[in-house]
Amino acid sequence: MGSGLGLLITLLITGSIFGAHGIYAETTVSSHHVALPAEVRGIYWTAETARTPRANELFAYMLETGINTIVIDIKMDNGEVVMPPQKILDELGQKNIYRIARLPVMRDSVFARAHPDHAIKTTAGNLWMDKTGAHWLDPSKKEVADAALDLAREAYAMGFDEIQFDYIRYASDGALSAIAKTEAEKTKKKSEIMREFFQYVGETLKQEGIPVSFDLFGMTFLTAADFGIGQRLEDVYPFADFVSPMAYPSHYWPGYLGFDNPAAHPYEVVKSTLDKGAEILETDHFVSSTESRPKFRPWIQDFDIGATYTADMIEAQIKASRDAGASGWLIWNARNVYEPANYR
């Protein structure tokens, strides 16, 4: 891991570490890390946005509106590793923008094809594909976690201030009945396997002084069930600096909280999600809500699914996050087109 001596490092991502990703990234080791804001107010950038003039437009928008945090892809959902240009990362840091690296893990066709022994298979022995055609990795394999850790270290050395892991679960869509049980699943539950992953990755990075957060389905805050994907709040919480439930109101089922269309009630959905998560930790694990709530940092919605999302609806989610005692919030729009709102 870089020590901030201004040395030039080359991130050579090859088969032994990340599979045959075939991506080369050259960057300077950064000695400057931005302090965590008292309230994280963040938006998401794709890897493509970070490499185009759109980055400059959004950067100016952030400075104008009080956005103080950016989440940038360092790995595509297909497994391709794509670091952002060092220049834009440094410029963000110079303006005290807190920089979070988004690192998807289990949904990784590149690694799966290069290392089929570490991938999810069908009962016929072939690489399993979800409904989008993507392959998934076996969470029980230490090599999968080690690859993610190596990339996390490189991102932190480059200047990112925190690593956020996404797709840290088993697959949820596609022909799930065609998936063969892994060796680990013959003796362990999926939730046990995922807990071991969270513990290994979380404790390793904490020991190295690298802030770590995990993305979870919003429904993991509502119950102790793992929904067949191995994700449970109680298994993530002890090993994370922050936990980010994807509390998008459009993703909740008709009838949730008695609403025919939960997407039309953003405040209630986000607030109830965070409240329920705190309640589960306090009731089942004796973690006080004054301790747990500041570790929550929800992803909130700025996209038109279920309802047209106006500034008022975005602000309602922000208010819900604050009222629930969260330490901040992150706004998701896959196209990086954000509805102007009052973030402060």
C-alpha positions in Angstrom: 0.0 0.0 0.0 1.3 3.5 -0.9 2.8 5.6 1.9 2.3 9.0 0.3 5.9 9.5 -0.9 4.8 10.6 -4.3 6.2 7.5 -6.0 4.8 6.5 -9.3 3.0 3.2 -9.2 1.6 1.2 -12.0 -1.6 -0.7 -11.2 -1.0 -3.8 -13.3 -4.2 -5.8 -13.0 -3.4 -9.3 -14.3 -4.6 -12.9 -14.0 -3.0 -13.8 -10.7 -4.7 -10.9 -8.8 -7.8 -9.8 -10.7 -8.1 -12.4 -13.4 -7.5 -11.4 -17.1 -9.0 -8.0 -16.7 -6.4 -6.6 -19.1 -6.6 -3.1 -17.6 -3.6 -1.0 -16.9 -3.8 2.2 -14.8 -0.9 4.5 -14.0 -1.2 6.9 -11.2 0.6 8.7 -8.5 0.4 7.5 -4.9 -1.5 10.1 -3.0 -0.6 11.3 0.5 -3.7 13.4 0.9 -6.9 12.0 2.2 -9.9 14.1 2.9 -11.5 14.0 6.3 -14.9 12.4 6.7 -17.5 15.2 6.6 -19.8 15.6 9.6 -22.7 14.9 7.2 -21.9 13.0 4.0 -23.9 14.5 1.1 -23.0 12.4 -1.9 -23.8 11.7 -5.5 -22.7 8.8 -7.8 -20.5 9.0 -10.9 -20.0 6.2 -13.4 -16.5 5.4 -14.6 -17.4 7.0 -17.9 -18.5 10.2 -16.3 -15.2 10.5 -14.5 -13.4 10.4 -17.8 -15.5 12.9 -19.8 -16.2 16.7 -19.6 -19.4 15.7 -17.8 -17.2 15.3 -14.7 -16.3 19.0 -14.8 -20.0 20.0 -15.1 -21.0 17.8 -12.1 -18.0 19.0 -10.1 -19.1 22.6 -10.5 -22.7 21.5 -9.5 -21.4 19.9 -6.4 -19.4 22.9 -5.3 -22.4 25.2 -6.0 -25.0 23.1 -4.1 -23.0 21.8 -1.1 -22.5 18.2 -2.2 -19.3 17.1 -0.4 -18.9 13.5 -1.4 -18.5 11.5 -4.6 -18.9 7.8 -5.2 -17.0 6.7 -8.4 -16.9 3.3 -10.0 -13.4 1.7 -10.0 -14.8 -1.6 -11.3 -17.6 -2.1 -13.8 -20.5 -4.4 -12.9 -19.1 -6.8 -15.6 -15.8 -7.0 -13.7 -13.7 -4.6 -15.8 -11.4 -2.5 -13.7 -11.5 1.2 -14.6 -9.7 3.7 -12.4 -10.7 7.3 -12.8 -8.1 9.8 -14.1 -5.7 10.9 -11.4 -6.2 14.5 -12.3 -9.9 14.6 -11.5 -9.4 12.6 -8.3 -6.8 15.1 -7.1 -8.9 18.1 -8.0 -11.8 16.7 -6.0 -9.5 16.2 -3.1 -8.2 19.7 -3.3 -11.7 21.0 -2.9 -12.2 18.7 0.2 -14.6 16.4 -1.7 -14.7 13.1 0.2 -14.0 10.4 -2.4 -15.5 6.9 -2.2 -14.5 4.1 -4.5 -17.4 1.8 -5.5 -16.2 -1.7 -5.9 -18.7 -4.4 -7.1 -17.5 -7.9 -6.1 -19.6 -11.0 -6.9 -21.1 -9.9 -10.2 -17.9 -10.3 -12.3 -17.9 -12.0 -15.7 -14.2 -11.1 -16.3 -12.9 -12.9 -13.2 -15.3 -15.8 -13.6 -14.2 -16.5 -17.1 -10.5 -16.3 -16.1 -11.0 -18.3 -12.9 -14.0 -20.6 -13.4 -13.1 -22.6 -10.3 -14.0 -19.5 -8.3 -17.3 -18.9 -10.0 -20.9 -20.0 -9.5 -21.7 -23.0 -11.7 -24.8 -24.7 -13.1 -25.8 -28.2 -12.1 -24.4 -29.2 -15.5 -21.0 -27.7 -14.6 -21.1 -24.6 -16.7 -20.7 -21.0 -15.6 -24.1 -19.8 -14.4 -25.5 -16.6 -15.9 -28.1 -14.2 -14.5 -30.9 -12.8 -16.6 -28.5 -10.1 -18.0 -25.9 -12.7 -19.0 -23.5 -11.9 -16.2 -21.5 -14.5 -14.3 -21.2 -14.5 -10.5 -18.3 -15.4 -8.2 -18.4 -17.9 -5.3 -18.3 -15.8 -2.1 -16.7 -18.6 -0.1 -13.5 -18.4 -2.1 -10.7 -16.6 -0.4 -9.2 -15.7 -3.7 -12.3 -13.6 -4.5 -12.0 -11.6 -1.3 -8.3 -11.2 -1.8 -8.8 -9.8 -5.3 -11.2 -7.3 -3.9 -8.8 -6.3 -1.1 -6.0 -5.8 -3.5 -8.0 -3.5 -5.7 -9.3 -1.6 -2.6 -5.7 -1.0 -1.4 -4.7 0.3 -4.8 -7.7 2.7 -4.8 -6.9 4.0 -1.4 -3.2 4.5 -2.4 -4.4 6.4 -5.4 -6.3 8.9 -3.2 -9.8 7.5 -2.6 -10.8 8.1 1.0 -13.1 5.1 1.5 -13.9 1.8 -0.2 -17.5 0.9 -0.7 -18.3 -2.7 -1.7 -21.3 -3.5 -3.8 -22.8 -6.8 -5.1 -21.6 -8.5 -1.9 -24.2 -11.2 -2.0 -25.5 -14.2 -3.9 -27.4 -13.7 -7.1 -31.1 -12.7 -6.9 -32.3 -12.8 -10.5 -32.3 -15.4 -13.2 -32.6 -19.2 -13.3 -31.7 -19.6 -9.6 -32.8 -23.2 -9.6 -30.1 -24.1 -12.1 -27.3 -23.1 -9.7 -25.3 -25.9 -8.2 -24.4 -25.8 -4.5 -20.8 -24.8 -3.8 -18.7 -27.0 -1.6 -19.1 -24.4 1.2 -22.8 -24.4 0.9 -22.9 -28.1 1.7 -22.0 -27.4 5.3 -22.8 -23.7 5.8 -25.7 -21.3 5.2 -25.3 -18.6 2.7 -25.5 -16.0 5.5 -22.7 -17.7 7.3 -20.5 -17.6 4.2 -21.3 -14.0 3.6 -20.5 -13.1 7.2 -17.1 -14.7 6.8 -16.6 -12.5 3.8 -17.6 -9.4 5.6 -15.5 -10.2 8.5 -12.4 -11.0 6.5 -12.6 -7.9 4.2 -13.8 -5.5 6.9 -11.3 -6.4 9.6 -8.4 -6.5 7.1 -9.1 -3.0 5.8 -9.8 -1.6 9.3 -6.4 -3.0 10.5 -4.8 -1.2 7.5 -6.5 2.0 8.3 -8.7 2.0 5.2 -12.4 3.1 5.8 -14.8 0.5 4.5 -18.5 0.5 3.8 -20.9 -2.0 2.4 -24.1 -1.6 0.2 -27.1 -3.7 1.1 -30.5 -4.3 -0.2 -33.0 -2.0 1.7 -35.0 -5.0 2.8 -32.1 -6.3 4.9 -33.0 -3.5 7.3 -36.5 -4.8 7.8 -35.9 -8.4 8.9 -33.2 -10.9 10.0 -33.9 -13.1 7.0 -31.3 -13.3 4.3 -33.7 -13.6 1.3 -31.6 -16.3 -0.2 -28.8 -13.9 -1.1 -26.8 -14.2 2.2 -27.2 -10.6 3.2 -28.1 -9.7 6.7 -27.6 -6.4 8.5 -26.4 -8.2 11.6 -23.6 -9.9 9.7 -22.4 -6.7 8.1 -22.7 -4.2 10.8 -19.8 -5.3 13.1 -17.2 -5.1 10.3 -18.2 -1.9 8.6 -17.5 1.8 9.2 -20.7 2.5 7.4 -23.6 0.5 6.0 -25.6 1.8 3.0 -29.0 0.3 2.5 -30.4 0.9 -1.0 -33.6 2.5 0.4 -35.1 3.4 -2.9 -38.9 3.8 -2.4 -39.6 2.5 -5.8 -38.1 -0.9 -4.9 -40.6 -1.6 -2.0 -43.6 -3.7 -2.6 -47.2 -2.5 -3.0 -48.7 -2.5 0.5 -45.5 -1.6 2.3 -46.5 0.6 5.3 -50.0 0.4 3.9 -49.1 2.4 0.7 -50.4 1.2 -2.7 -47.4 2.9 -4.2 -44.5 3.3 -1.8 -42.5 5.3 -4.4 -45.0 8.2 -3.8 -44.1 8.3 -0.1 -40.3 8.7 0.0 -40.0 10.2 3.5 -42.0 7.4 5.2 -40.1 4.6 3.3 -36.6 5.9 4.0 -37.3 6.8 7.6 -39.0 3.5 8.4 -36.1 1.5 6.8 -33.5 3.2 9.0 -35.7 3.0 12.1 -36.3 -0.7 11.6 -32.6 -1.4 11.0 -31.7 0.3 14.3 -34.6 -1.6 16.1 -33.3 -5.0 14.8 -29.8 -4.3 16.0 -31.0 -3.1 19.4 -33.5 -5.8 20.0 -31.6 -8.8 18.7 -28.0 -7.7 19.3 -28.1 -5.1 22.1 -26.6 -2.4 19.9 -28.0 0.9 21.0 -29.6 3.0 18.4 -27.3 5.9 19.4 -24.4 3.8 18.3 -26.0 2.2 15.2 -27.7 5.1 13.5 -24.6 7.2 12.8 -23.2 4.2 10.9 -26.2 4.2 8.5 -25.7 6.1 5.3 -28.6 5.2 2.9 -28.6 5.3 -0.9 -31.6 7.4 -1.9 -33.5 7.8 -5.1 -33.2 10.4 -7.9 -34.8 8.5 -10.8 -38.3 8.2 -12.1 -39.5 4.7 -11.2 -42.8 4.4 -9.5 -43.2 8.2 -9.5 -41.7 11.3 -11.0 -39.0 12.3 -8.6 -39.0 16.1 -8.0 -36.8 18.2 -5.8 -39.4 17.9 -3.0 -39.2 14.1 -3.1 -35.5 14.1 -3.0 -35.5 16.5 -0.1 -38.0 14.3 1.7 -35.6 11.4 1.6 -32.8 13.7 2.9 -35.0 14.8 5.8 -35.9 11.2 6.5 -32.2 10.3 6.7 -31.5 13.2 9.1 -34.5 12.5 11.2 -33.5 8.9 11.5 -30.0 9.9 12.8 -28.0 8.8 9.7 -24.6 10.3 9.2 -25.4 11.2 5.6 -26.9 10.0 2.4 -25.9 9.1 -1.2 -28.0 9.9 -4.2 -28.2 7.3 -7.0 -29.0 8.1 -10.6 -27.5 5.6 -13.1 -27.2 8.3 -15.8 -25.7 10.8 -13.4 -28.4 13.4 -14.2 -29.5 15.0 -10.9 -32.6 17.0 -10.1 -31.5 20.2 -8.5 -32.5 20.2 -4.9 -31.7 21.8 -1.6 -29.0 19.5 -0.2 -27.9 21.7 2.7 
